């Protein structure tokens, strides 16, 4: 087996990550050193993602880094199943992912050079999720949730309808019981209700990150906007 000192070091590292993740900070999403990802001007180049194996979403030109256009590729890893894969893609100014309820969706987001397909680091950058709700009033455990790791900070609007939990370096953003929120369409026309159901996350410079989506109760599908 592994030496005891290695095991302790692993536990210490996880504890450090959990402690760091427990500290949200206020930031300005217009900070000049934060890379902008713009889905309002993106094009959908591939729309074959429906499950874990095979298929992808490819959003063209979500960013420009040092004059190089960057595409974002989304693939299922571990488990992912859409209820209605035709919903995956673009909706107004946003990207959207459809998820079969009661199934967790593990997804990889990868940045690539639009011309060469080579993995490309960008950042630091911010990434937001919108329309996190529970679908039905009183659905205490049925709220949509997003789980992230390896990030630098997150921000919620004051009074947000989102519960935050931490487990060994992973952070869960879970919608509190509430009435359904109207789907967002335009980024510059978000209502207060829509802002209270959103979270913004800052990631360090990287070429890829993972997200887990969940909607544990109910039937049908749920849409996650970003």
C-alpha positions in Angstrom: 0.0 0.0 0.0 0.9 3.7 -0.1 3.1 5.0 2.7 1.2 6.7 5.5 2.9 10.0 4.9 1.6 10.1 1.3 -2.0 9.4 2.5 -1.8 12.3 5.0 -0.4 14.6 2.3 -3.3 13.7 0.1 -5.8 14.5 2.8 -4.1 17.7 3.6 -4.2 18.8 -0.1 -7.9 18.0 -0.3 -8.5 20.0 2.9 -6.6 23.0 1.5 -8.6 22.9 -1.7 -11.9 22.7 0.3 -10.8 25.6 2.5 -9.9 27.7 -0.6 -13.2 26.9 -2.3 -15.1 28.0 0.8 -14.1 31.7 0.1 -16.2 33.5 -2.5 -15.0 37.0 -3.4 -16.5 40.0 -5.1 -15.2 40.8 -8.5 -16.1 42.9 -11.5 -17.0 40.9 -14.6 -15.6 43.8 -16.6 -12.1 43.6 -15.1 -9.7 44.0 -18.0 -7.6 40.9 -17.0 -10.6 38.6 -17.3 -11.1 36.9 -20.7 -14.6 37.4 -22.1 -16.5 34.4 -23.5 -19.2 35.8 -25.8 -21.9 33.3 -26.8 -24.1 36.0 -28.3 -21.7 36.2 -31.3 -20.8 32.5 -31.4 -21.8 30.1 -34.1 -22.9 26.5 -33.5 -20.5 24.4 -35.6 -21.4 21.0 -34.2 -24.6 19.7 -32.5 -24.3 16.0 -32.0 -24.2 15.8 -28.2 -26.9 13.6 -26.8 -25.1 11.2 -24.4 -21.8 10.3 -22.8 -20.1 8.5 -25.7 -19.6 10.3 -29.0 -21.0 13.6 -30.1 -20.2 17.1 -29.1 -21.3 20.7 -29.1 -18.9 23.1 -30.8 -19.4 26.8 -30.3 -17.3 28.8 -32.8 -15.4 32.0 -32.0 -16.4 32.3 -28.3 -13.2 34.3 -27.6 -10.2 35.8 -29.3 -6.8 35.4 -27.6 -3.7 37.2 -29.1 -5.5 37.5 -32.4 -6.4 33.8 -32.4 -10.1 32.8 -32.6 -11.1 30.2 -29.9 -13.8 27.6 -30.2 -15.4 25.8 -27.2 -16.1 22.1 -27.4 -18.5 20.4 -24.9 -18.4 16.6 -24.5 -20.0 14.2 -22.2 -17.7 12.3 -19.8 -18.6 9.7 -17.2 -22.4 10.1 -17.4 -24.5 12.4 -19.4 -27.9 12.0 -21.1 -30.1 14.6 -22.7 -33.9 14.4 -22.5 -34.2 16.4 -25.6 -30.9 16.8 -27.4 -32.4 19.3 -29.9 -32.4 21.8 -27.1 -28.6 21.7 -26.8 -26.8 24.5 -28.5 -27.6 28.2 -28.6 -30.6 30.1 -27.2 -30.5 33.9 -27.7 -27.3 35.2 -26.2 -26.6 31.9 -24.3 -25.4 28.4 -24.7 -27.7 25.8 -23.4 -27.5 22.1 -22.2 -30.5 19.9 -21.8 -30.4 17.2 -19.1 -32.5 14.2 -18.4 -33.9 14.6 -14.9 -32.7 12.1 -12.3 -29.4 11.7 -14.3 -26.3 13.6 -13.4 -24.4 15.0 -16.3 -20.6 15.1 -16.3 -19.2 17.3 -19.0 -15.9 18.5 -20.3 -15.5 22.0 -21.7 -12.4 22.4 -23.9 -10.9 25.4 -25.7 -9.3 24.9 -29.0 -7.7 27.0 -31.8 -10.5 27.5 -34.3 -8.2 26.7 -37.2 -5.8 24.0 -35.9 -8.0 22.3 -33.3 -5.1 22.4 -30.9 -5.9 22.7 -27.2 -5.4 26.3 -26.2 -5.2 27.9 -22.8 -7.2 31.0 -22.1 -7.8 33.0 -19.0 -8.3 33.8 -16.4 -11.9 33.9 -17.5 -15.4 34.0 -16.0 -18.2 31.5 -16.8 -21.8 32.0 -15.6 -24.8 29.7 -15.2 -28.3 31.1 -15.4 -31.8 30.0 -14.7 -31.0 27.7 -11.8 -34.4 26.9 -10.3 -36.3 24.0 -8.7 -39.1 23.8 -11.2 -41.9 23.4 -8.6 -42.5 25.3 -5.4 -41.6 23.1 -2.4 -39.4 20.7 -4.3 -36.8 20.7 -1.6 -34.4 18.2 -3.1 -35.3 18.7 -6.8 -33.5 22.0 -7.5 -31.1 22.2 -10.4 -27.5 22.1 -9.4 -24.1 22.9 -10.9 -20.9 21.4 -9.4 -17.5 22.8 -10.1 -13.9 22.5 -9.0 -10.4 24.0 -9.8 -11.7 27.5 -9.9 -10.5 30.7 -8.3 -13.6 32.4 -7.0 -17.4 32.7 -7.5 -20.0 35.4 -7.1 -23.7 35.3 -6.3 -26.0 38.3 -6.3 -27.0 39.4 -2.8 -30.1 37.4 -1.8 -29.5 34.8 -4.5 -31.9 31.8 -4.5 -29.0 29.4 -4.6 -27.6 27.3 -1.8 -23.8 26.8 -1.8 -22.2 23.6 -0.5 -18.6 22.4 -0.4 -17.2 18.8 -0.4 -13.5 18.2 -0.7 -12.6 20.8 -3.3 -15.9 20.6 -5.1 -18.5 23.3 -4.8 -22.2 22.8 -5.4 -24.6 25.6 -6.4 -28.1 24.3 -5.8 -31.4 26.1 -6.6 -33.6 26.6 -3.5 -37.3 25.8 -3.7 -39.0 28.4 -5.8 -41.3 29.0 -8.7 -39.8 28.4 -12.2 -37.7 31.3 -13.6 -38.3 32.5 -17.1 -35.6 31.4 -19.5 -33.1 34.2 -20.3 -32.8 35.4 -23.8 -30.7 38.6 -23.9 -27.7 39.1 -21.6 -28.4 42.9 -21.3 -32.0 42.4 -20.4 -31.8 40.0 -17.5 -34.5 40.5 -14.8 -33.8 40.7 -11.1 -35.4 37.3 -10.7 -33.0 35.8 -13.4 -30.0 37.4 -11.8 -30.9 35.9 -8.4 -30.9 32.5 -10.1 -27.4 32.8 -11.6 -23.8 32.3 -10.5 -20.6 33.5 -12.0 -17.3 31.6 -11.6 -13.7 32.7 -12.3 -11.4 30.0 -13.6 -7.6 30.3 -13.8 -5.8 30.0 -17.1 -6.6 26.6 -18.6 -7.5 24.7 -21.8 -10.3 22.7 -20.2 -12.6 22.4 -17.2 -15.3 20.0 -16.0 -18.9 20.6 -14.8 -21.5 18.3 -13.3 -25.2 19.1 -13.8 -28.0 17.6 -11.8 -31.8 17.7 -11.4 -32.5 14.9 -9.0 -36.3 14.8 -9.0 -39.1 14.9 -11.5 -39.4 13.6 -15.0 -38.6 15.0 -18.4 -35.7 17.4 -18.9 -34.1 20.6 -17.6 -32.2 23.3 -19.5 -29.0 24.8 -18.1 -28.0 28.2 -19.6 -24.5 29.6 -19.7 
